[in-house]
Amino acid sequence: MHSWQDILLAVGSLFLAAALLPSIFSKDKPALWTSLLTGSVLAVFTFVYASLSLWYATFTTGLTAVLWAVLSFQKIFK
């Protein structure tokens, strides 16, 4: 059984990931430093969640970190 904290963090991360989809499919991208720093912090959060065995939050926060990385690559290689 997963804790309510794990589920709540995971749901929040899913909403954040969904909110990034319009930017990923748009020609307009966030500033590069915004994408790099946000993705990096979320990658650290992913590690922390894994160390706490919050597996749903680990997966969904990792997904959100990857989406920020996609935005970074899109900004660099546009």
C-alpha positions as CSV (number, residue, x, y, z in Angstrom):
1,M,0.0,0.0,0.0
2,H,1.3,3.4,-0.9
3,S,1.1,6.4,1.4
4,W,-1.3,9.3,0.7
5,Q,1.8,11.5,0.4
6,D,3.2,9.3,-2.4
7,I,-0.1,9.4,-4.3
8,L,-0.6,13.2,-3.8
9,L,2.9,14.0,-5.0
10,A,2.4,11.7,-8.0
11,V,-0.9,13.3,-9.0
12,G,0.7,16.8,-8.7
13,S,3.6,15.7,-10.9
14,L,1.2,14.3,-13.5
15,F,-0.6,17.6,-13.6
16,L,2.7,19.4,-14.0
17,A,3.7,17.0,-16.8
18,A,0.4,17.5,-18.6
19,A,0.9,21.3,-18.3
20,L,4.2,21.0,-20.2
21,L,2.7,19.3,-23.2
22,P,1.5,22.5,-24.9
23,S,5.0,23.9,-24.7
24,I,6.6,20.8,-26.0
25,F,4.3,20.8,-29.1
26,S,4.5,24.6,-29.6
27,K,7.1,26.6,-31.4
28,D,7.4,28.9,-28.4
29,K,9.7,27.5,-25.7
30,P,10.6,28.6,-22.2
31,A,14.0,30.2,-21.5
32,L,16.8,27.7,-21.6
33,W,17.9,28.4,-18.1
34,T,14.4,27.9,-16.8
35,S,14.2,24.5,-18.5
36,L,17.7,23.4,-17.4
37,L,17.3,24.5,-13.8
38,T,13.7,23.2,-13.3
39,G,14.6,19.8,-14.9
40,S,17.8,19.5,-12.7
41,V,15.9,20.3,-9.5
42,L,13.2,17.8,-10.4
43,A,15.9,15.2,-11.1
44,V,17.2,15.7,-7.6
45,F,13.7,15.4,-6.2
46,T,13.3,12.1,-8.1
47,F,16.4,10.8,-6.3
48,V,15.0,11.9,-3.0
49,Y,11.6,10.3,-3.6
50,A,13.3,7.1,-4.5
51,S,15.4,7.1,-1.4
52,L,12.1,7.5,0.6
53,S,10.5,4.6,-1.4
54,L,7.9,6.9,-2.8
55,W,7.7,5.0,-6.1
56,Y,4.7,6.7,-7.7
57,A,6.2,10.1,-7.0
58,T,9.6,8.9,-8.2
59,F,8.2,7.8,-11.5
60,T,6.0,10.8,-12.2
61,T,8.6,13.4,-11.0
62,G,11.2,11.7,-13.2
63,L,8.8,11.9,-16.1
64,T,8.3,15.6,-15.5
65,A,12.1,16.1,-15.3
66,V,12.5,14.3,-18.6
67,L,9.9,16.6,-20.2
68,W,11.8,19.7,-19.0
69,A,14.9,18.1,-20.5
70,V,13.0,17.7,-23.8
71,L,12.2,21.4,-23.7
72,S,15.9,22.2,-23.1
73,F,16.9,20.2,-26.1
74,Q,14.2,21.8,-28.2
75,K,15.4,25.3,-27.2
76,I,19.0,24.4,-28.0
77,F,18.4,22.7,-31.4
78,K,15.5,24.8,-32.7
